Amino acid sequence: MTPIEKRTISTLALIYALRMFGLFMVLPVLAIYGTDYKEATAMLVGVAIGAYGLTQAIFQLPFGIWSDRIGRKPVLLTGLLLFSLGSAIAALADSIWVLILGRALQGAGAVASTLMALMTDLTREENRTKAMASIGASIGLSFTVAMVVGPLLAGWFGLSGLFMLTAFLSLGAIVLLFTAVPTPVRQVQSRDARAFWHQLADVFKDAQLLRLAFGIFALHAVLVASFVAVPVGLLNAGLAQAEHWKVYLPVMVVAFIVMVPFIIVAEKRQKMKEVLLIAVGLICISLVAFANSLHSLTSLVVALWVFFLGFNVLEASLPSLVSKFAPAGYKGSAMGVYSTSQFLGAFLGGILGGYMSDAFGLAGVFWGVLPLTLIWLVLVFTMSKPKHLTSYMVNLAVDDREHAQLMVSQLLEVPGVAEAVVMLEEQAAYLKVDPKQFDPAQLKLINT
């Protein structure tokens, strides 16, 4: 990588992490503090926890398209300002309805796809996989740190303090955007980095991709619903809110360490489906354990560890599976459907968790979301085994459709190339390749 690419990738990963850190930080504490707001009920607290998911799902794809028209940085500025404004409103809220409004505004700053598009504009094709992996790692790290730091800071500054900190972090991300990230000379219409409306119908017809979309939907519905109940359960089991970080820290660290061998087995030994079945099974087991251990702190901690072991494996594996199952040239659109499903799951999880807590108590929350994971388990069991292919894009000089068809034939003759699609209007080819056989150097012969 060039120095500019390294700086760009690290800065964009940090911007992404700062934004997600603010969203995640309130997850382990909002269920406890939310009941202090005027007109609050368990149902409305659940809505407040998941409200960001609905607006995030609504604005995710339009923001990406808008950035193609007016540029990446103006859209990112708008999104980060909306996120900061929503955080400030949530910080100043004295009623549950104002808190819900603030959370919805946080989600309206849906800039994930635009950040990915900017990263694509500023990096070369051969470095894009590393760049996307860096952003993915930043999300995982921000989630882990937020789960530990959130309860600690809430004990010092209260929930309002967390939201105000989130507002300032978003403003800090804006400073980084305009001081450390170059402005792209050209915008790359990459189908690996952003969704395209006309491809979405094809994505919805793909049974394997729909399985993955349902999976991330169920996973985040279960996550958000569970955290309507888990913090309250820890409190009822005798652990003061200010001490919750002492549970989350070892649970998250140990779950992350144990997760690594699962990911290695899944990728290196091509056991992705088997690992996925185990991970979804762990989520099912954890939900049953949660429901039956609400009065025992030790049992709750064990259930929490089992949950986050499964969660971490799934959160790391599912995007990779989307890339493997998506046809050449459809990765961005497939990821768009995947991300939208994730945010809709968070929204439903908040509503479902709040309703079940109101109607059936804390245990009812876990029994209420268990059917989602059981359905998911069946879908994984009936899923096709993924081919271990990766996406690759190459720029080509193509004159017309006849020439494009010729290029496709030549590309498919290159060892390791399983699929090839040439986009005439983009002067680019999208490939699905077997990394063990594919040598990018052989493509230079075709370009010439």
Secondary structure, 3 states (H helix, E strand, C coil): CCHHHHHHHHHHHHHHHHHHHHHHHCCCCHHHHHHHCECCCHHHHHHHHHHHHHHHHHHHHHHHHHHHHHCHHHHHHHHHHHHHHHHHHHHHCCEHHHHHHHHHHHHHCCCHHHHHHHHHHHCCHHHHHHHHHHHHHHHHHHHHHHHHHHHHHHHHHHHHHHHHHHHHHHHHHHHHHHHHCCCCCCCCCCCCCCCCHHHHHHHHCCHHHHHHHHHHHHHHHHHHHHHHHHHHHHHHCCCCHHHCHHHHHHHHHHHHHHHHHHHHHHHHCCCHHHHHHHHHHHHHHHHHHHHCCCCCHHHHHHHHHHHHHHHHHHHHHHHHHHHHHCCCCCHHHHHHHHHHHHHHHHHHHHHHHHHHHHHHHHHHHHHHHHHHHHHHHHHHHCCCCCCCCEEEEEECCCCCHHHHHHHHHHHHCCCCEEEEEEEHHHCEEEEEECCCCCCHHHHHHHHC
